[in-house]
């Protein structure tokens, strides 16, 4: 995971555009897939991805507050 600013950590040093492209691919597969268990797989991926982003964002804010207080 690489820190790229604004509290975001992207896997495998992906740029924002590449990450958005991958998400678009996942969503297109989600809507095109006919088997319901694929939907749970894709939803799980999105939930984990967004959860990691939120966690990284919170961590960044905590670090900023620590720097301001010291």
N, CA, C and O atoms as CSV, one atom per row, in Angstrom:
chain,resi,resn,atom,element,x,y,z
A,1,UNK,N,N,0.848,-1.181,0.000
A,1,UNK,CA,C,0.000,0.000,0.000
A,1,UNK,C,C,0.892,1.243,0.000
A,1,UNK,O,O,1.870,1.321,0.744
A,2,UNK,N,N,0.546,2.186,-0.826
A,2,UNK,CA,C,1.350,3.396,-0.941
A,2,UNK,C,C,0.506,4.609,-0.590
A,2,UNK,O,O,-0.610,4.776,-1.082
A,3,UNK,N,N,1.066,5.460,0.279
A,3,UNK,CA,C,0.358,6.679,0.662
A,3,UNK,C,C,0.483,7.694,-0.467
A,3,UNK,O,O,1.590,8.014,-0.899
A,4,UNK,N,N,-0.650,8.199,-0.943
A,4,UNK,CA,C,-0.615,9.120,-2.077
A,4,UNK,C,C,-1.213,10.475,-1.736
A,4,UNK,O,O,-1.543,11.242,-2.641
A,5,UNK,N,N,-1.359,10.785,-0.462
A,5,UNK,CA,C,-1.884,12.089,-0.069
A,5,UNK,C,C,-3.377,12.047,0.203
A,5,UNK,O,O,-4.079,11.130,-0.223
A,6,UNK,N,N,-3.843,13.047,0.914
A,6,UNK,CA,C,-5.262,13.175,1.277
A,6,UNK,C,C,-5.783,11.949,2.025
A,6,UNK,O,O,-6.972,11.638,1.963
A,7,UNK,N,N,-4.908,11.269,2.718
A,7,UNK,CA,C,-5.331,10.136,3.526
A,7,UNK,C,C,-5.697,8.900,2.744
A,7,UNK,O,O,-6.392,8.031,3.271
A,8,UNK,N,N,-5.250,8.786,1.490
A,8,UNK,CA,C,-5.627,7.645,0.667
A,8,UNK,C,C,-4.460,6.688,0.506
A,8,UNK,O,O,-3.325,7.106,0.279
A,9,UNK,N,N,-4.747,5.421,0.624
A,9,UNK,CA,C,-3.768,4.373,0.380
A,9,UNK,C,C,-4.280,3.521,-0.770
A,9,UNK,O,O,-5.356,2.930,-0.674
A,10,UNK,N,N,-3.526,3.453,-1.848
A,10,UNK,CA,C,-3.952,2.678,-3.016
A,10,UNK,C,C,-3.125,1.406,-3.102
A,10,UNK,O,O,-1.910,1.445,-2.906
A,11,UNK,N,N,-3.769,0.275,-3.393
A,11,UNK,CA,C,-3.013,-0.983,-3.488
A,11,UNK,C,C,-2.114,-1.015,-4.719
A,11,UNK,O,O,-2.464,-0.492,-5.776
A,12,UNK,N,N,-0.972,-1.627,-4.563
A,12,UNK,CA,C,-0.042,-1.865,-5.676
A,12,UNK,C,C,0.352,-0.588,-6.411
A,12,UNK,O,O,0.612,-0.620,-7.614
A,13,UNK,N,N,0.398,0.525,-5.702
A,13,UNK,CA,C,0.819,1.814,-6.270
A,13,UNK,C,C,-0.011,2.220,-7.487
A,13,UNK,O,O,0.511,2.822,-8.425
A,14,UNK,N,N,-1.293,1.892,-7.471
A,14,UNK,CA,C,-2.157,2.269,-8.587
A,14,UNK,C,C,-2.491,3.750,-8.514
A,14,UNK,O,O,-2.673,4.306,-7.431
A,15,UNK,N,N,-2.567,4.373,-9.665
A,15,UNK,CA,C,-2.999,5.763,-9.689
A,15,UNK,C,C,-4.510,5.816,-9.522
A,15,UNK,O,O,-5.189,4.793,-9.610
A,16,UNK,N,N,-5.025,7.001,-9.282
A,16,UNK,CA,C,-6.464,7.169,-9.091
A,16,UNK,C,C,-7.238,6.732,-10.329
A,16,UNK,O,O,-8.278,6.083,-10.214
A,17,UNK,N,N,-6.738,7.084,-11.509
A,17,UNK,CA,C,-7.453,6.728,-12.739
A,17,UNK,C,C,-7.482,5.214,-12.943
A,17,UNK,O,O,-8.497,4.665,-13.371
A,18,UNK,N,N,-6.366,4.536,-12.636
A,18,UNK,CA,C,-6.340,3.079,-12.767
A,18,UNK,C,C,-7.294,2.424,-11.775
A,18,UNK,O,O,-7.972,1.449,-12.101
A,19,UNK,N,N,-7.338,2.969,-10.561
A,19,UNK,CA,C,-8.238,2.413,-9.551
A,19,UNK,C,C,-9.686,2.589,-9.966
A,19,UNK,O,O,-10.488,1.664,-9.830
A,20,UNK,N,N,-10.032,3.769,-10.472
A,20,UNK,CA,C,-11.401,4.006,-10.931
A,20,UNK,C,C,-11.748,3.087,-12.098
A,20,UNK,O,O,-12.876,2.605,-12.203
A,21,UNK,N,N,-10.778,2.848,-12.970
A,21,UNK,CA,C,-11.006,1.934,-14.091
A,21,UNK,C,C,-11.297,0.516,-13.589
A,21,UNK,O,O,-12.205,-0.151,-14.083
A,22,UNK,N,N,-10.515,0.065,-12.601
A,22,UNK,CA,C,-10.749,-1.267,-12.049
A,22,UNK,C,C,-12.115,-1.363,-11.392
A,22,UNK,O,O,-12.810,-2.369,-11.538
A,23,UNK,N,N,-12.504,-0.310,-10.662
A,23,UNK,CA,C,-13.830,-0.314,-10.049
A,23,UNK,C,C,-14.920,-0.355,-11.106
A,23,UNK,O,O,-15.931,-1.037,-10.935
A,24,UNK,N,N,-14.719,0.372,-12.197
A,24,UNK,CA,C,-15.688,0.350,-13.296
A,24,UNK,C,C,-15.807,-1.061,-13.871
A,24,UNK,O,O,-16.907,-1.522,-14.173
A,25,UNK,N,N,-14.670,-1.743,-14.021
A,25,UNK,CA,C,-14.695,-3.125,-14.517
A,25,UNK,C,C,-15.469,-4.028,-13.563
A,25,UNK,O,O,-16.274,-4.854,-13.994
A,26,UNK,N,N,-15.220,-3.865,-12.265
A,26,UNK,CA,C,-15.924,-4.698,-11.299
A,26,UNK,C,C,-17.425,-4.442,-11.336
A,26,UNK,O,O,-18.225,-5.375,-11.264
A,27,UNK,N,N,-17.807,-3.154,-11.449
A,27,UNK,CA,C,-19.233,-2.848,-11.478
A,27,UNK,C,C,-19.885,-3.372,-12.749
A,27,UNK,O,O,-21.024,-3.837,-12.713
A,28,UNK,N,N,-19.176,-3.302,-13.872
A,28,UNK,CA,C,-19.751,-3.827,-15.112
A,28,UNK,C,C,-19.918,-5.344,-15.017
A,28,UNK,O,O,-20.924,-5.887,-15.471
A,29,UNK,N,N,-18.932,-6.029,-14.427
A,29,UNK,CA,C,-19.072,-7.472,-14.222
A,29,UNK,C,C,-20.218,-7.777,-13.266
A,29,UNK,O,O,-20.943,-8.758,-13.428
A,30,UNK,N,N,-20.361,-6.916,-12.268
A,30,UNK,CA,C,-21.438,-7.100,-11.289
A,30,UNK,C,C,-22.801,-7.069,-11.975
A,30,UNK,O,O,-23.656,-7.911,-11.700
A,31,UNK,N,N,-23.000,-6.108,-12.859
A,31,UNK,CA,C,-24.306,-5.973,-13.503
A,31,UNK,C,C,-24.499,-6.982,-14.636
A,31,UNK,O,O,-25.632,-7.318,-14.980
A,32,UNK,N,N,-23.398,-7.465,-15.215
A,32,UNK,CA,C,-23.523,-8.414,-16.317
A,32,UNK,C,C,-23.598,-9.864,-15.839
A,32,UNK,O,O,-24.028,-10.747,-16.582
A,33,UNK,N,N,-23.180,-10.104,-14.606
A,33,UNK,CA,C,-23.162,-11.486,-14.130
A,33,UNK,C,C,-24.580,-11.953,-13.816
A,33,UNK,O,O,-25.407,-11.195,-13.309
A,34,UNK,N,N,-24.833,-13.198,-14.127
A,34,UNK,CA,C,-26.175,-13.738,-13.911
A,34,UNK,C,C,-26.266,-14.561,-12.625
A,34,UNK,O,O,-27.365,-14.886,-12.175
A,35,UNK,N,N,-25.124,-14.898,-12.034
A,35,UNK,CA,C,-25.135,-15.721,-10.831
A,35,UNK,C,C,-25.098,-14.836,-9.598
A,35,UNK,O,O,-24.260,-13.940,-9.492
A,36,UNK,N,N,-25.998,-15.086,-8.680
A,36,UNK,CA,C,-26.146,-14.203,-7.525
A,36,UNK,C,C,-24.919,-14.197,-6.622
A,36,UNK,O,O,-24.646,-13.183,-5.978
A,37,UNK,N,N,-24.161,-15.312,-6.554
A,37,UNK,CA,C,-23.014,-15.330,-5.648
A,37,UNK,C,C,-21.904,-14.399,-6.129
A,37,UNK,O,O,-21.096,-13.938,-5.323
A,38,UNK,N,N,-21.853,-14.113,-7.441
A,38,UNK,CA,C,-20.895,-13.115,-7.914
A,38,UNK,C,C,-21.235,-11.747,-7.346
A,38,UNK,O,O,-20.335,-10.961,-7.050
A,39,UNK,N,N,-22.502,-11.456,-7.192
A,39,UNK,CA,C,-22.910,-10.160,-6.650
A,39,UNK,C,C,-22.358,-9.981,-5.241
A,39,UNK,O,O,-21.872,-8.905,-4.891
A,40,UNK,N,N,-22.434,-11.042,-4.432
A,40,UNK,CA,C,-21.900,-10.948,-3.077
A,40,UNK,C,C,-20.386,-10.766,-3.094
A,40,UNK,O,O,-19.832,-10.040,-2.269
A,41,UNK,N,N,-19.727,-11.425,-4.032
A,41,UNK,CA,C,-18.278,-11.274,-4.155
A,41,UNK,C,C,-17.904,-9.833,-4.470
A,41,UNK,O,O,-17.028,-9.257,-3.824
A,42,UNK,N,N,-18.570,-9.253,-5.464
A,42,UNK,CA,C,-18.249,-7.886,-5.863
A,42,UNK,C,C,-18.628,-6.889,-4.782
A,42,UNK,O,O,-17.888,-5.941,-4.519
A,43,UNK,N,N,-19.783,-7.101,-4.151
A,43,UNK,CA,C,-20.177,-6.202,-3.066
A,43,UNK,C,C,-19.183,-6.294,-1.912
A,43,UNK,O,O,-18.850,-5.281,-1.295
A,44,UNK,N,N,-18.710,-7.498,-1.620
A,44,UNK,CA,C,-17.709,-7.661,-0.570
A,44,UNK,C,C,-16.428,-6.928,-0.905
A,44,UNK,O,O,-15.828,-6.289,-0.040
A,45,UNK,N,N,-16.001,-7.015,-2.168
A,45,UNK,CA,C,-14.797,-6.299,-2.591
A,45,UNK,C,C,-14.967,-4.797,-2.396
A,45,UNK,O,O,-14.074,-4.132,-1.870
A,46,UNK,N,N,-16.104,-4.265,-2.816
A,46,UNK,CA,C,-16.343,-2.824,-2.717
A,46,UNK,C,C,-16.391,-2.390,-1.256
A,46,UNK,O,O,-15.832,-1.351,-0.903
A,47,UNK,N,N,-17.053,-3.173,-0.402
A,47,UNK,CA,C,-17.143,-2.825,1.017
A,47,UNK,C,C,-15.759,-2.819,1.657
A,47,UNK,O,O,-15.422,-1.903,2.406
A,48,UNK,N,N,-14.957,-3.844,1.361
A,48,UNK,CA,C,-13.599,-3.904,1.921
A,48,UNK,C,C,-12.760,-2.739,1.409
A,48,UNK,O,O,-12.035,-2.109,2.179
A,49,UNK,N,N,-12.856,-2.448,0.107
A,49,UNK,CA,C,-12.078,-1.363,-0.485
A,49,UNK,C,C,-12.439,-0.026,0.153
A,49,UNK,O,O,-11.555,0.732,0.550
A,50,UNK,N,N,-13.736,0.265,0.253
A,50,UNK,CA,C,-14.172,1.533,0.837
A,50,UNK,C,C,-13.830,1.595,2.320
A,50,UNK,O,O,-13.500,2.663,2.836
A,51,UNK,N,N,-13.906,0.463,3.007
A,51,UNK,CA,C,-13.537,0.430,4.419
A,51,UNK,C,C,-12.068,0.742,4.628
A,51,UNK,O,O,-11.709,1.454,5.566
A,52,UNK,N,N,-11.219,0.216,3.763
A,52,UNK,CA,C,-9.780,0.508,3.856
A,52,UNK,C,C,-9.517,1.983,3.596
A,52,UNK,O,O,-8.683,2.597,4.262
A,53,UNK,N,N,-10.233,2.555,2.621
A,53,UNK,CA,C,-10.050,3.971,2.322
A,53,UNK,C,C,-10.477,4.825,3.512
A,53,UNK,O,O,-9.791,5.784,3.867
A,54,UNK,N,N,-11.601,4.483,4.126
A,54,UNK,CA,C,-12.086,5.240,5.283
A,54,UNK,C,C,-11.110,5.113,6.445
A,54,UNK,O,O,-10.839,6.094,7.137
A,55,UNK,N,N,-10.579,3.910,6.664
A,55,UNK,CA,C,-9.606,3.711,7.733
A,55,UNK,C,C,-8.336,4.503,7.500
A,55,UNK,O,O,-7.794,5.093,8.435
A,56,UNK,N,N,-7.856,4.525,6.276
A,56,UNK,CA,C,-6.649,5.289,5.949
A,56,UNK,C,C,-6.904,6.777,6.122
A,56,UNK,O,O,-6.030,7.512,6.581
A,57,UNK,N,N,-8.100,7.220,5.757
A,57,UNK,CA,C,-8.442,8.639,5.879
A,57,UNK,C,C,-8.476,9.046,7.352
A,57,UNK,O,O,-7.968,10.108,7.711
A,58,UNK,N,N,-9.070,8.212,8.205
A,58,UNK,CA,C,-9.126,8.489,9.641
A,58,UNK,C,C,-7.728,8.514,10.227
A,58,UNK,O,O,-7.403,9.395,11.023
A,59,UNK,N,N,-6.895,7.554,9.841
A,59,UNK,CA,C,-5.526,7.488,10.333
A,59,UNK,C,C,-4.765,8.753,9.955
A,59,UNK,O,O,-4.000,9.276,10.765
A,60,UNK,N,N,-4.964,9.248,8.743
A,60,UNK,CA,C,-4.282,10.452,8.287
A,60,UNK,C,C,-4.688,11.655,9.131
A,60,UNK,O,O,-3.845,12.475,9.493
A,61,UNK,N,N,-5.982,11.762,9.444
A,61,UNK,CA,C,-6.445,12.877,10.272
A,61,UNK,C,C,-5.839,12.811,11.666
A,61,UNK,O,O,-5.461,13.839,12.229
A,62,UNK,N,N,-5.743,11.599,12.229
A,62,UNK,CA,C,-5.153,11.447,13.556
A,62,UNK,C,C,-3.692,11.871,13.545
A,62,UNK,O,O,-3.236,12.533,14.477
A,63,UNK,N,N,-2.959,11.504,12.513
A,63,UNK,CA,C,-1.553,11.896,12.410
A,63,UNK,C,C,-1.423,13.413,12.292
A,63,UNK,O,O,-0.528,14.008,12.891
A,64,UNK,N,N,-2.315,14.041,11.518
A,64,UNK,CA,C,-2.274,15.496,11.351
A,64,UNK,C,C,-2.518,16.187,12.682
A,64,UNK,O,O,-1.831,17.154,13.013
A,65,UNK,N,N,-3.488,15.704,13.450
A,65,UNK,CA,C,-3.786,16.302,14.757
A,65,UNK,C,C,-2.605,16.127,15.692
A,65,UNK,O,O,-2.275,17.046,16.441
A,66,UNK,N,N,-1.957,14.959,15.667
A,66,UNK,CA,C,-0.782,14.731,16.511
A,66,UNK,C,C,0.328,15.713,16.162
A,66,UNK,O,O,0.985,16.249,17.055
A,67,UNK,N,N,0.542,15.952,14.872
A,67,UNK,CA,C,1.592,16.886,14.457
A,67,UNK,C,C,1.262,18.307,14.902
A,67,UNK,O,O,2.156,19.055,15.298
A,68,UNK,N,N,-0.004,18.683,14.839
A,68,UNK,CA,C,-0.395,20.038,15.236
A,68,UNK,C,C,-0.235,20.231,16.742
A,68,UNK,O,O,0.105,21.325,17.192
A,69,UNK,N,N,-0.477,19.180,17.522
A,69,UNK,CA,C,-0.396,19.283,18.979
A,69,UNK,C,C,1.040,19.233,19.489
A,69,UNK,O,O,1.308,19.682,20.603
A,70,UNK,N,N,1.958,18.702,18.708
A,70,UNK,CA,C,3.339,18.565,19.195
A,70,UNK,C,C,4.163,19.799,18.884
A,70,UNK,O,O,5.345,19.853,19.223
